[in-house]
Amino acid sequence: MKEDRIDELAAKVEEVRNLVYSLVAKPSEIPELKEAVNNLSSELKKSIASLKEVVVLLLKQREKIVVEQDALVAKEIRDLALHRTEIVDIRDSDIVTIFVNNELDKAVNVQVKGNFTPTYVNSVSVGSAFTVEANSVEARNLSVFREAWLPFSFCEIVAKEVPTKGSIYVKYLKRLG
């Protein structure tokens, strides 16, 4: 982790201070040098502590980055055929939420799919299919900690009855980590 490198830097500053003292036989004979070395060492330690705080804050901030990606926008389904979303690259994500907003007047079945390449061919189901009722929303999470996680994902959608109005939206919310 980055914090370990900062601790190593702090140890090196201490080594340099000790080296300077060892080069001068009696630091007490040159008080200006001793004071300058102590001041430099003190300032470097403060800078290192500040740097460590910044690194910790940046790492925490990075954990909170969420990226939204539309996979299907305003699809007007008027049949019982299989419909697919765009393929979404989730390689840099540790958690992904798939958000389905069904504004159709009929329920749909949604199956999350995954693949090791960005293609529909040879994809596999990830988890169980779920139903999104008419005029409602549902969400499902994918995690790198699940056994079936794959770097590319999409959804297959099939209406339970033929819709006559409305549209459906699918969005992937990806937490980078």
C-alpha positions as a printed Julia matrix, in Angstrom:
177×3 Matrix{Float64}:
   0.0     0.0     0.0
   1.07    3.62   -0.55
   1.18    4.27    3.21
   3.99    1.71    3.58
   6.09    3.65    1.08
   5.55    6.84    3.05
   6.68    5.09    6.24
   9.79    3.94    4.36
  10.42    7.55    3.34
  10.16    8.66    6.97
  12.73    6.02    7.95
  15.07    7.27    5.22
  14.8    10.84    6.58
  15.88    9.53    9.98
  18.79    7.69    8.37
  19.93   10.87    6.59
  19.77   12.82    9.86
  21.89   10.17   11.59
  24.34   10.13    8.69
  24.82   13.9     8.89
  25.46   13.6    12.63
  27.99   10.83   12.05
  29.91   13.01    9.57
  30.41   15.67   12.21
  32.58   14.42   15.07
  30.89   16.47   17.74
  27.62   18.11   16.62
  27.63   20.16   19.82
  30.73   22.0    18.51
  28.71   23.25   15.53
  25.36   24.23   17.06
  24.15   25.9    13.85
  24.56   22.62   11.95
  22.81   20.63   14.64
  19.93   23.12   14.72
  19.68   23.16   10.9
  19.63   19.36   10.71
  17.01   19.14   13.46
  14.84   21.78   11.75
  15.15   20.04    8.39
  14.32   16.69    9.94
  11.31   18.17   11.75
   9.98   19.83    8.57
  10.44   16.66    6.55
   8.57   14.63    9.17
   5.68   17.13    9.07
   5.62   16.98    5.26
   5.65   13.19    5.32
   2.78   13.12    7.83
   0.78   15.49    5.62
   1.56   13.41    2.56
   0.39   10.29    4.38
  -2.93   11.98    5.23
  -3.41   13.01    1.59
  -2.71    9.48    0.35
  -5.2     8.03    2.83
  -7.85   10.55    1.75
  -7.22    9.84   -1.93
  -7.48    6.1    -1.38
 -10.76    6.56    0.49
 -12.08    8.89   -2.22
 -11.12    6.4    -4.93
 -13.18    3.74   -3.18
 -16.26    5.92   -3.51
 -16.14    6.57   -7.25
 -19.32    5.38   -8.95
 -19.74    5.42  -12.71
 -23.13    5.16  -14.39
 -23.51    3.52  -17.79
 -26.74    3.18  -19.73
 -27.07   -0.29  -21.21
 -30.58    0.11  -22.61
 -32.42    3.41  -23.07
 -36.15    3.78  -23.75
 -36.57    0.42  -25.47
 -40.19    0.06  -26.59
 -40.82   -3.67  -26.47
 -43.97   -4.8   -28.32
 -43.37   -8.56  -28.59
 -42.34  -11.65  -26.62
 -38.91  -11.88  -28.26
 -35.59  -11.85  -26.43
 -34.02   -8.37  -26.19
 -30.43   -7.69  -25.12
 -28.8    -4.66  -23.59
 -25.43   -3.36  -24.67
 -22.42   -5.24  -23.31
 -20.91   -3.4   -20.34
 -17.24   -3.61  -19.37
 -17.07   -4.14  -15.6
 -13.38   -5.12  -15.34
 -12.41   -2.16  -13.13
 -15.44   -2.51  -10.86
 -15.6    -4.36   -7.58
 -19.37   -3.97   -7.2
 -21.94   -3.36   -9.93
 -25.61   -2.59   -9.45
 -27.88   -3.33  -12.39
 -30.87   -1.0   -12.19
 -33.93   -1.87  -14.29
 -36.71    0.69  -14.71
 -39.71   -1.0   -16.35
 -42.14    1.63  -17.63
 -43.87   -0.96  -19.84
 -47.46   -1.92  -19.09
 -46.44   -5.58  -18.67
 -43.92   -7.42  -16.48
 -40.58   -8.58  -17.87
 -38.1   -11.31  -16.95
 -34.47  -10.18  -16.73
 -31.48  -12.5   -16.85
 -28.04  -11.06  -16.11
 -25.39  -12.57  -18.35
 -21.6   -12.53  -18.25
 -18.71  -13.37  -20.5
 -14.91  -13.3   -20.49
 -14.94  -11.42  -23.83
 -17.15   -8.52  -24.98
 -19.54  -10.68  -27.0
 -22.94  -12.33  -26.6
 -21.57  -15.65  -27.94
 -20.91  -18.28  -25.26
 -22.15  -16.02  -22.47
 -23.41  -17.59  -19.26
 -26.16  -16.72  -16.8
 -25.01  -14.91  -13.69
 -27.46  -15.62  -10.89
 -31.13  -16.35  -11.33
 -33.51  -14.51  -13.6
 -35.79  -12.0   -11.88
 -39.09  -10.36  -12.68
 -39.64   -6.64  -12.9
 -43.34   -5.91  -12.69
 -45.04   -3.35  -14.94
 -44.29    0.25  -13.98
 -41.75   -0.67  -11.32
 -38.01   -0.83  -10.72
 -35.66   -3.57   -9.52
 -31.93   -3.74   -8.9
 -29.41   -6.55   -8.57
 -25.76   -6.47   -7.47
 -22.76   -8.19   -9.01
 -19.57   -8.48   -7.02
 -16.06   -9.65   -7.81
 -16.39  -11.74   -4.67
 -19.09  -13.92   -6.25
 -18.08  -17.11   -7.96
 -19.78  -16.23  -11.26
 -18.3   -12.77  -11.77
 -17.12  -12.13  -15.34
 -15.54   -8.97  -16.8
 -18.28   -8.26  -19.37
 -21.98   -8.18  -18.61
 -25.34   -7.58  -20.26
 -28.99   -8.39  -19.62
 -31.51  -10.41  -21.58
 -35.09   -9.19  -21.29
 -38.3   -11.0   -22.25
 -41.79   -9.63  -21.7
 -44.19  -12.0   -19.91
 -47.09  -10.69  -22.04
 -46.98   -8.44  -25.1
 -46.64   -4.83  -23.89
 -48.79   -2.21  -25.59
 -47.17    0.94  -24.25
 -44.18    2.26  -22.37
 -40.45    1.55  -22.49
 -37.7    -0.01  -20.41
 -34.33    1.28  -19.19
 -31.31   -0.62  -17.86
 -28.44    1.16  -16.17
 -25.21   -0.23  -14.7
 -23.84    1.57  -11.64
 -20.18    0.58  -11.31
 -18.14    1.19   -8.17
 -14.52    1.4    -9.14
 -12.1    -0.19   -6.78
